[in-house]
Amino acid sequence: MNQPTNLAGLDLRAEIDRLRKERNAVILAHYYQKPEIQDLADFVGDSLDLSRKAQATDADVIAFCGVRFMAETAKILSPQKTVVLPDMDAGCSLEDSCPPEQFAAFRAQHPDAIALTYINCSTAVKALSDVIVTSSSAETILAKIPPEQKIIFGPDRNLGGYLARKTGRDLILWPGVCIVHEAFSETELLKLKAEHPGAPVVAHPECPAVILDHADYVGSTRGILEYAMAMPGDTLIVATEPHIIHQMEKALPAKRFIGAPGADGNCNCNICPYMALNTMEKLYLALRDLTPRIEIEEGLRLEAKKSLDAMMSMAGATVGQGDLGKVKVTGD
């Protein structure tokens, strides 16, 4: 992990821009990153969108300001590029909930089932999966699988449960959750709705069903942004990691966006602690030293890529189209 030392007085933004040019690097920032990182990134978007956008560039270096599984996905798609993550401890509770050896044993218990696996997982779990899905592509992919086919869905039980309810499919769910989306409180959300009557609620499908039941729109981070752009009202309640509100406020400064509260009555507990590990200082050091670096054994990378390729084959039109780009924040 990069440990910022002796950086006092350094113009980090200028130094990052200098190193970006010297390294021929592209900087990616997920929607859940701090505003200062989003504002300097070449691309801001969902994890797969960002990896595909970086793949299409001629950059030699990808600096992924997100979490580890996202940077690994970038390396799977761009093995010839150097991929750095500002803090290698930036993990994911969904990834942590699904160790590959346990997932392999779970698969063995259901030999007739195929594994549709949410992209929020390790490279090793991707290699054990048949098809990777995103929150925007999962329903399209499910519709292409025969109804009699048994399906394992992991690692997010909330997303899997939402898909099962919406499609009527009987899914075998892995019991993982996102600690950020699990933190939302139904009681506090209802209080907020009472304070702002008529304000719609948007929610990410990683939220528990008790939150999704109160949502006017359920969708991916990109889908939530597009809903905000199109909504006729002036106030929106947002049930996902609150840093996405930065992009909403930049695009629509006249409207009000309110983060849905956690059990303590505020949204601070809904800030992803893993995303928060990335800082300007660590990004500077990652570009300066080209470390921490993502490395994946080639055989494992190719096995993992099969499940990503399967997703693109089945739902290519619904994935990889959702980044904001550097300049404007509008729908494509």
ABEGO torsion letter per residue (X at the ends): XBBBBGABGBBAAAAAAAAAAAAGBBBBBBAABBAAAAAABABBEBAAAAAAAAAABABABBBBBBBAAAAAAAAAABAABBBBBABAABBBAAAAABBAAAAAAAAAABAABBBBBBABBBAAAAAABABBBBAAAAAAAAAABBAABBBBBOABAAAAAAAAAAAGBBBBBBABBBAAAAABBAAAAAAAAAABBGBBBBBBAABBAAAAAABABBBBAAAAAAAAAABABABBBBBBBAAAAAAAAAABAABBBBBBBBAAGBAAAABBAAAAABBAAAAAAAAAAGOBBBBBBAAAAAAAAAAAAAAAAAAAAABGAABAEAABBBBX
